[in-house]
C-alpha cells in the first residue's frame, strides 16, 4: 500500500512542476479590457428569428436591469398591462402558463428570469464561421 502512495505522490509532484499549455499561446492578457469591445445594438426594432423555437433577442441594453425573486425590471415595459402604454413587445402567452397549461394572472415563475433564454443583441464579429440559413 505504501508503494501506491509513493507512486501517487511522485506523479503529483511531477505534474505540478510542469507549466500548463495555454490555449491562447504566447498572447499576453491585457491589464484591462477595452470597454467598447462589444457594443449593444440599440436599434429598438424587432430582430428576426433564425428558427421557430429561438427566443427573441433583446434589441436594447439591459445594463443595470434588476431581475431578482422580488423585482423584474423587464416586466415594467413588457408585461401584458404595460406593453400598450410603453410600446414594448408584450411577453408571449406561453410565459403566462403553468406546468399544466393553465393560464396565470402574472408571468409564470418558470419564465420569470428573462436572461436565461433572451440575450441582448450585440454587434460583434462571429468567433467561428457560420453558414446557417434559417427557414424560408
C-alpha positions in Angstrom: 0.0 0.0 0.0 2.9 2.3 0.8 4.3 1.9 -2.8 0.9 3.1 -4.2 1.1 6.2 -2.0 4.7 6.9 -3.0 3.8 6.4 -6.7 0.9 8.8 -6.4 2.9 11.4 -4.6 5.7 11.2 -7.1 3.3 11.5 -10.0 1.5 14.6 -8.5 4.8 16.4 -7.8 5.9 15.8 -11.5 2.5 17.0 -12.8 2.5 20.1 -10.6 6.0 21.1 -11.7 5.1 21.2 -15.4 4.0 24.5 -16.9 0.4 24.4 -18.3 -0.1 24.8 -22.0 -2.2 27.8 -22.6 -4.9 27.9 -25.3 -4.1 31.4 -26.2 -0.4 30.5 -26.7 2.0 33.4 -26.1 -0.6 36.1 -26.4 -0.5 38.2 -23.2 -3.6 39.0 -21.2 -4.2 42.8 -21.2 -4.2 44.5 -17.9 -7.7 45.9 -18.6 -10.3 45.1 -21.2 -11.5 47.8 -23.6 -15.0 48.8 -22.6 -16.0 49.2 -26.3 -15.2 45.6 -27.2 -18.9 44.7 -27.7 -21.4 47.4 -28.4 -25.1 46.7 -27.8 -27.1 47.3 -31.0 -29.5 49.9 -29.7 -32.0 50.0 -32.6 -35.2 49.2 -30.7 -36.6 47.2 -33.6 -37.6 43.6 -33.9 -34.7 41.3 -34.7 -36.0 38.4 -36.9 -35.5 34.8 -35.5 -33.5 32.1 -37.3 -36.0 29.4 -36.4 -39.4 28.9 -34.9 -38.2 28.0 -31.4 -35.5 30.6 -31.0 -36.2 33.0 -28.1 -36.2 36.6 -29.4 -33.1 38.6 -28.8 -33.3 41.8 -26.8 -32.7 44.8 -29.1 -31.6 47.2 -26.3 -29.1 47.3 -23.5 -30.0 45.7 -20.1 -27.2 47.1 -18.1 -28.5 47.9 -14.6 -31.7 45.9 -15.1 -32.7 44.1 -11.9 -34.1 40.6 -12.0 -34.4 39.1 -8.6 -37.1 37.0 -6.9 -38.9 40.2 -5.9 -38.2 42.5 -8.9 -38.2 42.1 -12.7 -37.3 45.3 -14.5 -38.2 43.8 -17.9 -41.8 43.5 -16.8 -42.2 47.2 -16.2 -42.4 47.6 -20.0 -43.1 44.1 -21.3 -46.0 42.9 -19.0 -49.4 42.5 -20.7 -50.8 45.6 -19.0 -47.7 47.8 -19.5 -46.9 47.0 -23.2 -49.7 49.0 -24.8 -48.5 52.2 -22.9 -44.8 51.6 -23.3 -44.8 50.4 -26.9 -42.7 47.4 -26.0 -43.4 43.9 -27.3 -45.6 42.1 -24.7 -44.4 38.9 -23.2 -45.6 35.8 -25.1 -48.8 34.0 -24.0 -46.7 30.9 -23.1 -45.0 32.9 -20.4 -48.3 33.1 -18.5 -49.0 29.3 -18.4 -48.2 27.0 -15.6 -46.8 23.5 -16.0 -50.3 22.0 -16.7 -51.1 24.7 -19.3 -53.4 26.7 -17.0 -53.4 30.5 -17.6 -52.0 32.6 -14.8 -52.7 36.2 -14.0 -49.0 37.0 -13.7 -45.9 35.7 -15.5 -45.0 32.1 -14.6 -42.2 31.5 -12.2 -40.7 29.2 -14.9 -40.4 32.1 -17.3 -39.6 34.9 -14.8 -35.8 35.1 -15.2 -35.7 36.6 -18.8 -32.0 36.4 -19.3 -32.0 32.6 -19.0 -33.3 32.5 -22.6 -33.2 36.0 -24.0 -29.9 37.8 -24.7 -29.1 41.4 -25.8 -28.2 41.6 -29.5 -24.5 42.6 -29.8 -22.7 44.0 -32.8 -19.7 41.6 -32.6 -17.8 39.7 -35.2 -18.5 36.0 -35.2 -16.0 33.8 -33.4 -16.4 31.0 -35.9 -17.7 30.8 -39.5 -21.4 30.1 -39.7 -23.2 29.1 -42.8 -26.6 28.5 -41.1 -29.6 29.7 -43.1 -33.0 30.0 -41.4 -36.2 28.6 -42.8 -37.6 30.2 -46.0 
